[in-house]
Amino acid sequence: MGKAERAKSARDKIREQQAADRAREQRKKVVTYITAGAVAVAAVAAGMWYTMSRSQSEQAGAGLAPITVQPDGSVIMAKDGVTQPVVDIYEDFQCPACKELERVSGQTFKNLAAEGLAKVVYHPITIFPQDPTRANSVRAGSAARCVADGKQWMAFHDLLFENQPSESVEGFKTDELIEWGKEAGVTDPGFETCVTSQKHAQTQLDYSDKVNKQENLEGTPTVKIDGQMIDNSVIFTPKDLRDTVTGAAK
Amino acid sequence: MNASQASHNARWAIPWVTTVARLVLGGVLIAAGGLKIGNPADSVVAVKAYELLPESVATTAGYALPIVEVVVGVLLIVGLMTRVAAVVAALLMFAFVFGIAWAWAHGLRIDCGCFGGGGQLGAGQEPTYLLDILRDFGLVLLGGWIVRFPPGRFALDRPLGLAGAEHPMDDEENGDGQG
């Protein structure tokens, strides 16, 4: 082997060594990247799992506690003899956050009443100052006042939230309301004219006004336990809501 | 001489600009996500209010949004996977710009009148759509800058060897030792 050849092979070796180093570095880089990426994705997944499990709604229990529609339009759901704690729910049929509250925690309120752990009182009010949301809310609220039977009222109430219209269009039209009333089991022959004429529209507005001032509401949904306003982070977390209500019973 | 001086200044300044952009964009994301994370219902209702996504998708997106914001914000601040994080952040901001423009064009008044009394807009009052769009678009541009010039100073990407080799001149740490 000549001198020149030896030098050449040494150069090759160094070059190979450098290529191997580069490849190793590249591999290390890929592994680091994948690890960091996996940690980030896992953090998002864990966070999602945590929030979603906390927002998990309760299963429907055995049935509903007796429901009575009061003369002022508020609705009491409680087992016989259960007078406290009182859970007041102030909600607007047109308010999206109220719809979300019903979706997440509606079943918890029903279960708590059915288990005799609370007296639940619904106050459907109108909070929107402008059309179309105001007119939508008034039509829905006054239609609910046309339902005298408690069980039918609750079914109607649930259907209204389920079918809540967009805030930008005219919705809760009277023929729709009559349709949902029938679906809720309303058989009262006066229901149709009561809804179409919006007989209770003014009552709905007066009641909203009165409740708003009296209870110092900041918006809907507002939930109070024995007159104490409960934080939104609690009422939108079924488990925390249940714990707070049962805690108030002691 | 002058030109080379200027380019030297630019080489010195660019990584610092990236760092500032990372801190601003990351800080905004963490603040926005952090405010929502304790009460995901807010975020679910907000996503639904835009009426852009089908209901079930909107619910999932509403739950995911605050978490993604916080995670991406943290990645940007520490400068880990800077380029990918910046791409996600810029896409998020762009989605917000699109969402707000959509709401504006469709005459949606994003004021559910729900949480807090402040949500209700008076008769003559207009939502601050333009301001929101300009702000979010500015953040998109910051994201773009970070994507173009990652990872900037004080980024974990450097010690981990994840920094790209686009600006070898900035890599004083790597020297020319093996050359």
Chai-1 contact restraints between the chains, C-beta under 6 A:
chainA,res_idxA,chainB,res_idxB,connection_type,confidence,min_distance_angstrom,max_distance_angstrom,comment,restraint_id
A,K29,B,G161,contact,1.0,0.0,6.0,A-B,restraint_1
A,T32,B,L160,contact,1.0,0.0,6.0,A-B,restraint_2
A,A36,B,L80,contact,1.0,0.0,6.0,A-B,restraint_3
A,A36,B,M81,contact,1.0,0.0,6.0,A-B,restraint_4
A,A40,B,V71,contact,1.0,0.0,6.0,A-B,restraint_5
A,A43,B,V71,contact,1.0,0.0,6.0,A-B,restraint_6
A,V44,B,I67,contact,1.0,0.0,6.0,A-B,restraint_7
A,V44,B,V68,contact,1.0,0.0,6.0,A-B,restraint_8
A,V44,B,V71,contact,1.0,0.0,6.0,A-B,restraint_9
A,G47,B,I67,contact,1.0,0.0,6.0,A-B,restraint_10
A,M48,B,Y63,contact,1.0,0.0,6.0,A-B,restraint_11
A,M48,B,A64,contact,1.0,0.0,6.0,A-B,restraint_12
A,M48,B,I67,contact,1.0,0.0,6.0,A-B,restraint_13
A,T51,B,P40,contact,1.0,0.0,6.0,A-B,restraint_14
A,T51,B,Y63,contact,1.0,0.0,6.0,A-B,restraint_15
A,M52,B,Y63,contact,1.0,0.0,6.0,A-B,restraint_16
A,C95,B,C114,contact,1.0,0.0,6.0,A-B,restraint_17
A,P96,B,V45,contact,1.0,0.0,6.0,A-B,restraint_18
A,P96,B,C112,contact,1.0,0.0,6.0,A-B,restraint_19
A,A97,B,V45,contact,1.0,0.0,6.0,A-B,restraint_20
A,A97,B,C112,contact,1.0,0.0,6.0,A-B,restraint_21
A,A97,B,C114,contact,1.0,0.0,6.0,A-B,restraint_22
A,E100,B,A41,contact,1.0,0.0,6.0,A-B,restraint_23
A,E100,B,V45,contact,1.0,0.0,6.0,A-B,restraint_24
A,I127,B,G113,contact,1.0,0.0,6.0,A-B,restraint_25
A,F128,B,G113,contact,1.0,0.0,6.0,A-B,restraint_26
A,P129,B,Q120,contact,1.0,0.0,6.0,A-B,restraint_27
A,S168,B,L108,contact,1.0,0.0,6.0,A-B,restraint_28
A,E218,B,G116,contact,1.0,0.0,6.0,A-B,restraint_29
A,E218,B,G117,contact,1.0,0.0,6.0,A-B,restraint_30
A,G219,B,C114,contact,1.0,0.0,6.0,A-B,restraint_31
A,G219,B,F115,contact,1.0,0.0,6.0,A-B,restraint_32
A,G219,B,G116,contact,1.0,0.0,6.0,A-B,restraint_33
A,G219,B,G117,contact,1.0,0.0,6.0,A-B,restraint_34
A,T220,B,C114,contact,1.0,0.0,6.0,A-B,restraint_35
A,N232,B,N39,contact,1.0,0.0,6.0,A-B,restraint_36
A,S233,B,G38,contact,1.0,0.0,6.0,A-B,restraint_37
A,S233,B,N39,contact,1.0,0.0,6.0,A-B,restraint_38
A,F236,B,A41,contact,1.0,0.0,6.0,A-B,restraint_39
